[in-house]
Amino acid sequence: MPSCPECDTALNIEIDEVEEGDVIACEECGTEYEVVGVEPLELARIEEGLEEEEDLLTEDEEE
């Protein structure tokens, strides 16, 4: 069973029931991960605020 890189808590994931694009959240620290691969299981941390920063850069460039 994979563990959360942030807090080392075991992530409760049914490997045969997840699909690419699913979002998994750590029950202990709340960090969210997107499933980017299922065989083998690969998770990518979802960065909060990243979209807002990209929007701000786009708005600044337009001025």
mmCIF file of the N, C-alpha and C atoms, coordinates in Angstrom:
data_MODEL
# 
_entry.id   MODEL 
# 
loop_
_atom_site.group_PDB 
_atom_site.id 
_atom_site.type_symbol 
_atom_site.label_atom_id 
_atom_site.label_alt_id 
_atom_site.label_comp_id 
_atom_site.label_asym_id 
_atom_site.label_entity_id 
_atom_site.label_seq_id 
_atom_site.pdbx_PDB_ins_code 
_atom_site.Cartn_x 
_atom_site.Cartn_y 
_atom_site.Cartn_z 
_atom_site.occupancy 
_atom_site.B_iso_or_equiv 
_atom_site.pdbx_formal_charge 
_atom_site.auth_seq_id 
_atom_site.auth_comp_id 
_atom_site.auth_asym_id 
_atom_site.auth_atom_id 
_atom_site.pdbx_PDB_model_num 
ATOM 1   N N  . MET A 1 1  ? 0.853   -1.182 0.000   1.00 0.00 ? 1  MET A N  1 
ATOM 2   C CA . MET A 1 1  ? 0.000   0.000  0.000   1.00 0.00 ? 1  MET A CA 1 
ATOM 3   C C  . MET A 1 1  ? 0.897   1.242  0.000   1.00 0.00 ? 1  MET A C  1 
ATOM 4   N N  . PRO A 1 2  ? 0.650   2.188  -0.909  1.00 0.00 ? 2  PRO A N  1 
ATOM 5   C CA . PRO A 1 2  ? 1.475   3.397  -0.960  1.00 0.00 ? 2  PRO A CA 1 
ATOM 6   C C  . PRO A 1 2  ? 1.237   4.276  0.263   1.00 0.00 ? 2  PRO A C  1 
ATOM 7   N N  . SER A 1 3  ? 2.228   5.099  0.562   1.00 0.00 ? 3  SER A N  1 
ATOM 8   C CA . SER A 1 3  ? 2.077   6.024  1.683   1.00 0.00 ? 3  SER A CA 1 
ATOM 9   C C  . SER A 1 3  ? 2.205   7.458  1.187   1.00 0.00 ? 3  SER A C  1 
ATOM 10  N N  . CYS A 1 4  ? 1.665   8.374  1.950   1.00 0.00 ? 4  CYS A N  1 
ATOM 11  C CA . CYS A 1 4  ? 1.690   9.798  1.620   1.00 0.00 ? 4  CYS A CA 1 
ATOM 12  C C  . CYS A 1 4  ? 3.116   10.326 1.790   1.00 0.00 ? 4  CYS A C  1 
ATOM 13  N N  . PRO A 1 5  ? 3.688   10.938 0.754   1.00 0.00 ? 5  PRO A N  1 
ATOM 14  C CA . PRO A 1 5  ? 5.039   11.492 0.879   1.00 0.00 ? 5  PRO A CA 1 
ATOM 15  C C  . PRO A 1 5  ? 5.131   12.639 1.889   1.00 0.00 ? 5  PRO A C  1 
ATOM 16  N N  . GLU A 1 6  ? 4.019   13.294 2.164   1.00 0.00 ? 6  GLU A N  1 
ATOM 17  C CA . GLU A 1 6  ? 4.024   14.425 3.086   1.00 0.00 ? 6  GLU A CA 1 
ATOM 18  C C  . GLU A 1 6  ? 4.088   13.987 4.543   1.00 0.00 ? 6  GLU A C  1 
ATOM 19  N N  . CYS A 1 7  ? 3.311   12.954 4.907   1.00 0.00 ? 7  CYS A N  1 
ATOM 20  C CA . CYS A 1 7  ? 3.220   12.580 6.319   1.00 0.00 ? 7  CYS A CA 1 
ATOM 21  C C  . CYS A 1 7  ? 3.464   11.097 6.586   1.00 0.00 ? 7  CYS A C  1 
ATOM 22  N N  . ASP A 1 8  ? 3.765   10.332 5.558   1.00 0.00 ? 8  ASP A N  1 
ATOM 23  C CA . ASP A 1 8  ? 4.057   8.893  5.655   1.00 0.00 ? 8  ASP A CA 1 
ATOM 24  C C  . ASP A 1 8  ? 2.883   8.040  6.139   1.00 0.00 ? 8  ASP A C  1 
ATOM 25  N N  . THR A 1 9  ? 1.677   8.562  6.095   1.00 0.00 ? 9  THR A N  1 
ATOM 26  C CA . THR A 1 9  ? 0.495   7.777  6.434   1.00 0.00 ? 9  THR A CA 1 
ATOM 27  C C  . THR A 1 9  ? 0.121   6.903  5.241   1.00 0.00 ? 9  THR A C  1 
ATOM 28  N N  . ALA A 1 10 ? -0.277  5.672  5.513   1.00 0.00 ? 10 ALA A N  1 
ATOM 29  C CA . ALA A 1 10 ? -0.696  4.771  4.434   1.00 0.00 ? 10 ALA A CA 1 
ATOM 30  C C  . ALA A 1 10 ? -1.936  5.332  3.754   1.00 0.00 ? 10 ALA A C  1 
ATOM 31  N N  . LEU A 1 11 ? -1.900  5.391  2.421   1.00 0.00 ? 11 LEU A N  1 
ATOM 32  C CA . LEU A 1 11 ? -3.047  5.861  1.647   1.00 0.00 ? 11 LEU A CA 1 
ATOM 33  C C  . LEU A 1 11 ? -3.978  4.680  1.407   1.00 0.00 ? 11 LEU A C  1 
ATOM 34  N N  . ASN A 1 12 ? -5.227  4.839  1.751   1.00 0.00 ? 12 ASN A N  1 
ATOM 35  C CA . ASN A 1 12 ? -6.217  3.774  1.613   1.00 0.00 ? 12 ASN A CA 1 
ATOM 36  C C  . ASN A 1 12 ? -6.714  3.751  0.166   1.00 0.00 ? 12 ASN A C  1 
ATOM 37  N N  . ILE A 1 13 ? -5.986  3.028  -0.693  1.00 0.00 ? 13 ILE A N  1 
ATOM 38  C CA . ILE A 1 13 ? -6.307  2.978  -2.115  1.00 0.00 ? 13 ILE A CA 1 
ATOM 39  C C  . ILE A 1 13 ? -6.549  1.532  -2.514  1.00 0.00 ? 13 ILE A C  1 
ATOM 40  N N  . GLU A 1 14 ? -7.698  1.281  -3.134  1.00 0.00 ? 14 GLU A N  1 
ATOM 41  C CA . GLU A 1 14 ? -7.963  -0.026 -3.738  1.00 0.00 ? 14 GLU A CA 1 
ATOM 42  C C  . GLU A 1 14 ? -7.396  0.033  -5.151  1.00 0.00 ? 14 GLU A C  1 
ATOM 43  N N  . ILE A 1 15 ? -6.219  -0.516 -5.341  1.00 0.00 ? 15 ILE A N  1 
ATOM 44  C CA . ILE A 1 15 ? -5.496  -0.371 -6.601  1.00 0.00 ? 15 ILE A CA 1 
ATOM 45  C C  . ILE A 1 15 ? -6.301  -0.854 -7.801  1.00 0.00 ? 15 ILE A C  1 
ATOM 46  N N  . ASP A 1 16 ? -7.086  -1.902 -7.628  1.00 0.00 ? 16 ASP A N  1 
ATOM 47  C CA . ASP A 1 16 ? -7.868  -2.408 -8.760  1.00 0.00 ? 16 ASP A CA 1 
ATOM 48  C C  . ASP A 1 16 ? -9.146  -1.612 -9.005  1.00 0.00 ? 16 ASP A C  1 
ATOM 49  N N  . GLU A 1 17 ? -9.421  -0.598 -8.179  1.00 0.00 ? 17 GLU A N  1 
ATOM 50  C CA . GLU A 1 17 ? -10.631 0.209  -8.346  1.00 0.00 ? 17 GLU A CA 1 
ATOM 51  C C  . GLU A 1 17 ? -10.352 1.655  -8.765  1.00 0.00 ? 17 GLU A C  1 
ATOM 52  N N  . VAL A 1 18 ? -9.075  2.051  -8.898  1.00 0.00 ? 18 VAL A N  1 
ATOM 53  C CA . VAL A 1 18 ? -8.772  3.423  -9.300  1.00 0.00 ? 18 VAL A CA 1 
ATOM 54  C C  . VAL A 1 18 ? -8.484  3.484  -10.791 1.00 0.00 ? 18 VAL A C  1 
ATOM 55  N N  . GLU A 1 19 ? -8.717  4.663  -11.362 1.00 0.00 ? 19 GLU A N  1 
ATOM 56  C CA . GLU A 1 19 ? -8.458  4.902  -12.773 1.00 0.00 ? 19 GLU A CA 1 
ATOM 57  C C  . GLU A 1 19 ? -7.624  6.167  -12.902 1.00 0.00 ? 19 GLU A C  1 
ATOM 58  N N  . GLU A 1 20 ? -6.949  6.313  -14.027 1.00 0.00 ? 20 GLU A N  1 
ATOM 59  C CA . GLU A 1 20 ? -6.204  7.543  -14.272 1.00 0.00 ? 20 GLU A CA 1 
ATOM 60  C C  . GLU A 1 20 ? -7.151  8.731  -14.195 1.00 0.00 ? 20 GLU A C  1 
ATOM 61  N N  . GLY A 1 21 ? -6.708  9.781  -13.520 1.00 0.00 ? 21 GLY A N  1 
ATOM 62  C CA . GLY A 1 21 ? -7.515  10.986 -13.372 1.00 0.00 ? 21 GLY A CA 1 
ATOM 63  C C  . GLY A 1 21 ? -8.251  11.057 -12.047 1.00 0.00 ? 21 GLY A C  1 
ATOM 64  N N  . ASP A 1 22 ? -8.353  9.929  -11.326 1.00 0.00 ? 22 ASP A N  1 
ATOM 65  C CA . ASP A 1 22 ? -8.995  9.950  -10.009 1.00 0.00 ? 22 ASP A CA 1 
ATOM 66  C C  . ASP A 1 22 ? -8.158  10.790 -9.054  1.00 0.00 ? 22 ASP A C  1 
ATOM 67  N N  . VAL A 1 23 ? -8.816  11.408 -8.081  1.00 0.00 ? 23 VAL A N  1 
ATOM 68  C CA . VAL A 1 23 ? -8.131  12.196 -7.061  1.00 0.00 ? 23 VAL A CA 1 
ATOM 69  C C  . VAL A 1 23 ? -8.228  11.452 -5.741  1.00 0.00 ? 23 VAL A C  1 
ATOM 70  N N  . ILE A 1 24 ? -7.073  11.285 -5.099  1.00 0.00 ? 24 ILE A N  1 
ATOM 71  C CA . ILE A 1 24 ? -6.973  10.613 -3.813  1.00 0.00 ? 24 ILE A CA 1 
ATOM 72  C C  . ILE A 1 24 ? -6.505  11.642 -2.796  1.00 0.00 ? 24 ILE A C  1 
ATOM 73  N N  . ALA A 1 25 ? -7.134  11.679 -1.627  1.00 0.00 ? 25 ALA A N  1 
ATOM 74  C CA . ALA A 1 25 ? -6.719  12.599 -0.571  1.00 0.00 ? 25 ALA A CA 1 
ATOM 75  C C  . ALA A 1 25 ? -6.220  11.809 0.626   1.00 0.00 ? 25 ALA A C  1 
ATOM 76  N N  . CYS A 1 26 ? -5.133  12.271 1.213   1.00 0.00 ? 26 CYS A N  1 
ATOM 77  C CA . CYS A 1 26 ? -4.601  11.658 2.422   1.00 0.00 ? 26 CYS A CA 1 
ATOM 78  C C  . CYS A 1 26 ? -5.538  11.997 3.572   1.00 0.00 ? 26 CYS A C  1 
ATOM 79  N N  . GLU A 1 27 ? -5.979  10.984 4.293   1.00 0.00 ? 27 GLU A N  1 
ATOM 80  C CA . GLU A 1 27 ? -6.906  11.207 5.407   1.00 0.00 ? 27 GLU A CA 1 
ATOM 81  C C  . GLU A 1 27 ? -6.244  11.939 6.570   1.00 0.00 ? 27 GLU A C  1 
ATOM 82  N N  . GLU A 1 28 ? -4.932  11.839 6.691   1.00 0.00 ? 28 GLU A N  1 
ATOM 83  C CA . GLU A 1 28 ? -4.226  12.449 7.816   1.00 0.00 ? 28 GLU A CA 1 
ATOM 84  C C  . GLU A 1 28 ? -3.929  13.934 7.597   1.00 0.00 ? 28 GLU A C  1 
ATOM 85  N N  . CYS A 1 29 ? -3.288  14.268 6.456   1.00 0.00 ? 29 CYS A N  1 
ATOM 86  C CA . CYS A 1 29 ? -2.858  15.658 6.241   1.00 0.00 ? 29 CYS A CA 1 
ATOM 87  C C  . CYS A 1 29 ? -3.683  16.404 5.189   1.00 0.00 ? 29 CYS A C  1 
ATOM 88  N N  . GLY A 1 30 ? -4.519  15.687 4.421   1.00 0.00 ? 30 GLY A N  1 
ATOM 89  C CA . GLY A 1 30 ? -5.392  16.337 3.442   1.00 0.00 ? 30 GLY A CA 1 
ATOM 90  C C  . GLY A 1 30 ? -4.746  16.617 2.099   1.00 0.00 ? 30 GLY A C  1 
ATOM 91  N N  . THR A 1 31 ? -3.491  16.242 1.911   1.00 0.00 ? 31 THR A N  1 
ATOM 92  C CA . THR A 1 31 ? -2.827  16.451 0.626   1.00 0.00 ? 31 THR A CA 1 
ATOM 93  C C  . THR A 1 31 ? -3.535  15.624 -0.445  1.00 0.00 ? 31 THR A C  1 
ATOM 94  N N  . GLU A 1 32 ? -3.769  16.253 -1.609  1.00 0.00 ? 32 GLU A N  1 
ATOM 95  C CA . GLU A 1 32 ? -4.465  15.561 -2.687  1.00 0.00 ? 32 GLU A CA 1 
ATOM 96  C C  . GLU A 1 32 ? -3.487  15.131 -3.766  1.00 0.00 ? 32 GLU A C  1 
ATOM 97  N N  . TYR A 1 33 ? -3.758  13.929 -4.312  1.00 0.00 ? 33 TYR A N  1 
ATOM 98  C CA . TYR A 1 33 ? -2.940  13.353 -5.365  1.00 0.00 ? 33 TYR A CA 1 
ATOM 99  C C  . TYR A 1 33 ? -3.840  12.918 -6.508  1.00 0.00 ? 33 TYR A C  1 
ATOM 100 N N  . GLU A 1 34 ? -3.345  13.095 -7.741  1.00 0.00 ? 34 GLU A N  1 
ATOM 101 C CA . GLU A 1 34 ? -4.054  12.606 -8.914  1.00 0.00 ? 34 GLU A CA 1 
ATOM 102 C C  . GLU A 1 34 ? -3.391  11.307 -9.354  1.00 0.00 ? 34 GLU A C  1 
ATOM 103 N N  . VAL A 1 35 ? -4.211  10.325 -9.719  1.00 0.00 ? 35 VAL A N  1 
ATOM 104 C CA . VAL A 1 35 ? -3.689  9.069  -10.231 1.00 0.00 ? 35 VAL A CA 1 
ATOM 105 C C  . VAL A 1 35 ? -3.280  9.321  -11.684 1.00 0.00 ? 35 VAL A C  1 
ATOM 106 N N  . VAL A 1 36 ? -1.971  9.201  -11.967 1.00 0.00 ? 36 VAL A N  1 
ATOM 107 C CA . VAL A 1 36 ? -1.480  9.439  -13.324 1.00 0.00 ? 36 VAL A CA 1 
ATOM 108 C C  . VAL A 1 36 ? -1.080  8.147  -14.015 1.00 0.00 ? 36 VAL A C  1 
ATOM 109 N N  . GLY A 1 37 ? -1.089  7.047  -13.291 1.00 0.00 ? 37 GLY A N  1 
ATOM 110 C CA . GLY A 1 37 ? -0.790  5.735  -13.864 1.00 0.00 ? 37 GLY A CA 1 
ATOM 111 C C  . GLY A 1 37 ? -1.324  4.660  -12.937 1.00 0.00 ? 37 GLY A C  1 
ATOM 112 N N  . VAL A 1 38 ? -1.793  3.550  -13.511 1.00 0.00 ? 38 VAL A N  1 
ATOM 113 C CA . VAL A 1 38 ? -2.370  2.501  -12.671 1.00 0.00 ? 38 VAL A CA 1 
ATOM 114 C C  . VAL A 1 38 ? -1.517  1.234  -12.629 1.00 0.00 ? 38 VAL A C  1 
ATOM 115 N N  . GLU A 1 39 ? -0.700  0.979  -13.613 1.00 0.00 ? 39 GLU A N  1 
ATOM 116 C CA . GLU A 1 39 ? 0.166   -0.205 -13.605 1.00 0.00 ? 39 GLU A CA 1 
ATOM 117 C C  . GLU A 1 39 ? 1.559   0.183  -14.060 1.00 0.00 ? 39 GLU A C  1 
ATOM 118 N N  . PRO A 1 40 ? 2.467   0.495  -13.169 1.00 0.00 ? 40 PRO A N  1 
ATOM 119 C CA . PRO A 1 40 ? 2.306   0.542  -11.714 1.00 0.00 ? 40 PRO A CA 1 
ATOM 120 C C  . PRO A 1 40 ? 1.585   1.814  -11.280 1.00 0.00 ? 40 PRO A C  1 
ATOM 121 N N  . LEU A 1 41 ? 1.106   1.804  -10.059 1.00 0.00 ? 41 LEU A N  1 
ATOM 122 C CA . LEU A 1 41 ? 0.392   2.960  -9.520  1.00 0.00 ? 41 LEU A CA 1 
ATOM 123 C C  . LEU A 1 41 ? 1.329   4.154  -9.429  1.00 0.00 ? 41 LEU A C  1 
ATOM 124 N N  . GLU A 1 42 ? 0.918   5.272  -10.036 1.00 0.00 ? 42 GLU A N  1 
ATOM 125 C CA . GLU A 1 42 ? 1.693   6.506  -9.984  1.00 0.00 ? 42 GLU A CA 1 
ATOM 126 C C  . GLU A 1 42 ? 0.772   7.635  -9.547  1.00 0.00 ? 42 GLU A C  1 
ATOM 127 N N  . LEU A 1 43 ? 1.221   8.398  -8.565  1.00 0.00 ? 43 LEU A N  1 
ATOM 128 C CA . LEU A 1 43 ? 0.449   9.523  -8.054  1.00 0.00 ? 43 LEU A CA 1 
ATOM 129 C C  . LEU A 1 43 ? 1.234   10.808 -8.249  1.00 0.00 ? 43 LEU A C  1 
ATOM 130 N N  . ALA A 1 44 ? 0.530   11.896 -8.564  1.00 0.00 ? 44 ALA A N  1 
ATOM 131 C CA . ALA A 1 44 ? 1.151   13.210 -8.686  1.00 0.00 ? 44 ALA A CA 1 
ATOM 132 C C  . ALA A 1 44 ? 0.422   14.155 -7.739  1.00 0.00 ? 44 ALA A C  1 
ATOM 133 N N  . ARG A 1 45 ? 1.181   14.885 -6.946  1.00 0.00 ? 45 ARG A N  1 
ATOM 134 C CA . ARG A 1 45 ? 0.576   15.827 -6.000  1.00 0.00 ? 45 ARG A CA 1 
ATOM 135 C C  . ARG A 1 45 ? -0.115  16.946 -6.762  1.00 0.00 ? 45 ARG A C  1 
ATOM 136 N N  . ILE A 1 46 ? -1.307  17.272 -6.316  1.00 0.00 ? 46 ILE A N  1 
ATOM 137 C CA . ILE A 1 46 ? -2.052  18.379 -6.910  1.00 0.00 ? 46 ILE A CA 1 
ATOM 138 C C  . ILE A 1 46 ? -1.640  19.644 -6.172  1.00 0.00 ? 46 ILE A C  1 
ATOM 139 N N  . GLU A 1 47 ? -1.074  20.581 -6.904  1.00 0.00 ? 47 GLU A N  1 
ATOM 140 C CA . GLU A 1 47 ? -0.600  21.827 -6.306  1.00 0.00 ? 47 GLU A CA 1 
ATOM 141 C C  . GLU A 1 47 ? -1.764  22.811 -6.199  1.00 0.00 ? 47 GLU A C  1 
ATOM 142 N N  . GLU A 1 48 ? -2.044  23.254 -4.983  1.00 0.00 ? 48 GLU A N  1 
ATOM 143 C CA . GLU A 1 48 ? -3.104  24.238 -4.783  1.00 0.00 ? 48 GLU A CA 1 
ATOM 144 C C  . GLU A 1 48 ? -2.593  25.611 -5.172  1.00 0.00 ? 48 GLU A C  1 
ATOM 145 N N  . GLY A 1 49 ? -3.457  26.403 -5.794  1.00 0.00 ? 49 GLY A N  1 
ATOM 146 C CA . GLY A 1 49 ? -3.109  27.773 -6.135  1.00 0.00 ? 49 GLY A CA 1 
ATOM 147 C C  . GLY A 1 49 ? -2.330  27.905 -7.433  1.00 0.00 ? 49 GLY A C  1 
ATOM 148 N N  . LEU A 1 50 ? -1.923  26.813 -8.051  1.00 0.00 ? 50 LEU A N  1 
ATOM 149 C CA . LEU A 1 50 ? -1.130  26.880 -9.267  1.00 0.00 ? 50 LEU A CA 1 
ATOM 150 C C  . LEU A 1 50 ? -1.924  27.534 -10.395 1.00 0.00 ? 50 LEU A C  1 
ATOM 151 N N  . GLU A 1 51 ? -3.192  27.166 -10.535 1.00 0.00 ? 51 GLU A N  1 
ATOM 152 C CA . GLU A 1 51 ? -4.015  27.743 -11.593 1.00 0.00 ? 51 GLU A CA 1 
ATOM 153 C C  . GLU A 1 51 ? -4.199  29.237 -11.388 1.00 0.00 ? 51 GLU A C  1 
ATOM 154 N N  . GLU A 1 52 ? -4.375  29.680 -10.138 1.00 0.00 ? 52 GLU A N  1 
ATOM 155 C CA . GLU A 1 52 ? -4.539  31.100 -9.860  1.00 0.00 ? 52 GLU A CA 1 
ATOM 156 C C  . GLU A 1 52 ? -3.292  31.863 -10.260 1.00 0.00 ? 52 GLU A C  1 
ATOM 157 N N  . GLU A 1 53 ? -2.097  31.333 -9.944  1.00 0.00 ? 53 GLU A N  1 
ATOM 158 C CA . GLU A 1 53 ? -0.858  31.994 -10.313 1.00 0.00 ? 53 GLU A CA 1 
ATOM 159 C C  . GLU A 1 53 ? -0.732  32.094 -11.824 1.00 0.00 ? 53 GLU A C  1 
ATOM 160 N N  . GLU A 1 54 ? -1.101  31.039 -12.559 1.00 0.00 ? 54 GLU A N  1 
ATOM 161 C CA . GLU A 1 54 ? -1.024  31.074 -14.012 1.00 0.00 ? 54 GLU A CA 1 
ATOM 162 C C  . GLU A 1 54 ? -1.975  32.131 -14.567 1.00 0.00 ? 54 GLU A C  1 
ATOM 163 N N  . ASP A 1 55 ? -3.184  32.238 -13.990 1.00 0.00 ? 55 ASP A N  1 
ATOM 164 C CA . ASP A 1 55 ? -4.132  33.248 -14.435 1.00 0.00 ? 55 ASP A CA 1 
ATOM 165 C C  . ASP A 1 55 ? -3.576  34.652 -14.206 1.00 0.00 ? 55 ASP A C  1 
ATOM 166 N N  . LEU A 1 56 ? -2.930  34.878 -13.058 1.00 0.00 ? 56 LEU A N  1 
ATOM 167 C CA . LEU A 1 56 ? -2.368  36.193 -12.775 1.00 0.00 ? 56 LEU A CA 1 
ATOM 168 C C  . LEU A 1 56 ? -1.272  36.543 -13.769 1.00 0.00 ? 56 LEU A C  1 
ATOM 169 N N  . LEU A 1 57 ? -0.437  35.577 -14.111 1.00 0.00 ? 57 LEU A N  1 
ATOM 170 C CA . LEU A 1 57 ? 0.611   35.843 -15.090 1.00 0.00 ? 57 LEU A CA 1 
ATOM 171 C C  . LEU A 1 57 ? 0.022   36.194 -16.443 1.00 0.00 ? 57 LEU A C  1 
ATOM 172 N N  . THR A 1 58 ? -1.034  35.520 -16.834 1.00 0.00 ? 58 THR A N  1 
ATOM 173 C CA . THR A 1 58 ? -1.670  35.809 -18.117 1.00 0.00 ? 58 THR A CA 1 
ATOM 174 C C  . THR A 1 58 ? -2.266  37.207 -18.115 1.00 0.00 ? 58 THR A C  1 
ATOM 175 N N  . GLU A 1 59 ? -2.922  37.598 -17.018 1.00 0.00 ? 59 GLU A N  1 
ATOM 176 C CA . GLU A 1 59 ? -3.524  38.923 -16.928 1.00 0.00 ? 59 GLU A CA 1 
ATOM 177 C C  . GLU A 1 59 ? -2.459  40.002 -16.961 1.00 0.00 ? 59 GLU A C  1 
ATOM 178 N N  . ASP A 1 60 ? -1.340  39.796 -16.270 1.00 0.00 ? 60 ASP A N  1 
ATOM 179 C CA . ASP A 1 60 ? -0.264  40.769 -16.251 1.00 0.00 ? 60 ASP A CA 1 
ATOM 180 C C  . ASP A 1 60 ? 0.339   40.945 -17.644 1.00 0.00 ? 60 ASP A C  1 
ATOM 181 N N  . GLU A 1 61 ? 0.474   39.870 -18.387 1.00 0.00 ? 61 GLU A N  1 
ATOM 182 C CA . GLU A 1 61 ? 1.058   39.931 -19.710 1.00 0.00 ? 61 GLU A CA 1 
ATOM 183 C C  . GLU A 1 61 ? 0.171   40.711 -20.677 1.00 0.00 ? 61 GLU A C  1 
ATOM 184 N N  . GLU A 1 62 ? -1.147  40.711 -20.453 1.00 0.00 ? 62 GLU A N  1 
ATOM 185 C CA . GLU A 1 62 ? -2.079  41.382 -21.354 1.00 0.00 ? 62 GLU A CA 1 
ATOM 186 C C  . GLU A 1 62 ? -2.023  42.901 -21.188 1.00 0.00 ? 62 GLU A C  1 
ATOM 187 N N  . GLU A 1 63 ? -1.583  43.394 -20.041 1.00 0.00 ? 63 GLU A N  1 
ATOM 188 C CA . GLU A 1 63 ? -1.592  44.836 -19.777 1.00 0.00 ? 63 GLU A CA 1 
ATOM 189 C C  . GLU A 1 63 ? -0.592  45.591 -20.564 1.00 0.00 ? 63 GLU A C  1 
# 
